[in-house]
Amino acid sequence: MVGYLKLKTENKELYESNFLEHLKLKKSIFYKLQYYICYFFYELVVFIKYVFNIITVKQTYNSYIFIFPFNEANVRKSKVKKCMNKLKKLMEKYDINSLVISKEIKKVVNFENDLCLLNGSSLMPYLIKEIFTYILEKQNIKTELEDIYLCMKEVKQIHIENIYYLANYFRSINIVTPKVNAFQKIADKLGENAMITVMNNKKKSLAKAKYIVNFDFTKDEISKYTVYRRAIIISINKDGICSNVGFDGIQICDVKIDTSSKIKNFFKKNNLLELENLNILYESLINKHDGFSKIKQKMNEDKVNIIKLYGKNGEVEEEEYLKLLA
């Protein structure tokens, strides 16, 4: 279960019911009087929550929103810490195993390592085809005419499913791995339906590779290979940045996505859209246990698309992709 942790946006977020909205629709003097009595009572509750650091819990879809009883203007480190102690008990009560935390709260307190904080990075393995499509469209190149190189060390399900999926869109799949025998068995299952090569020649495997995905090689491991100096590398493993001498290509470390209005309206309705960037918010909707195909289907339905790519030094500009073709 996912939890969203945020500061109060407005007082009515802390109200325990929507009864006031119901009273607003009534026209008689009796209901207007009732409205003002209820309003002052609800505002008293908001004040009490602020004084005693009471967290408001609201359920939405298959998640919970935890709202601290103060906004950015009156946030205090001491009050946040008191609320954090109460939050741990609430997480146990509602079986929360991961959190999306507002930027304002992150500024005030450092979070313990035992909390699973979403950061949007787990979307990357599901967006490899879309990332390359974004790049190749800027280079005016078709994906089906290009070869892709996958650096894989461990035989994981997400790696296997990416091999099968990407084989439908690229001319060939080239798996660079120290576990040649294990990955050759995977390649053999596809037979003649796809062109897949498994290799591990440190001097030759990546020497002519223009498009590379580093799934789980570390920085030291990839440095042992001769990497094509003008390659475009998608770094799924953030600790596997290529620092080879003479490398003058592009390394994609992060993406910025957009989604359908339906998804954004869901977050906006619950005052979550400004909580964090859309990558992190959308990650909270993904159930990793659903499997690759189901997640890709959901992404298609939610109209997830790439609008920006980021390298080591920030956003990658269009001319940088074109420069590699010169």
PyMOL commands that set and color helices and strands:
alter all, ss='L'
color gray80, all
select helices_A, chain A and resi 11-14+19-24+29-51+72-74+77-93+103-108+121-126+128-138+143-145+157-166+180-193+219-222+261-269+278-283+288-290+292-301+318-323
alter helices_A, ss='H'
color red, helices_A
select strands_A, chain A and resi 2-7+56-60+63-68+98-101+147-151+172-176+196-199+211-214+232-235+250-252+254-258+305-311+314-315
alter strands_A, ss='S'
color yellow, strands_A
deselect
rebuild
show_as cartoon
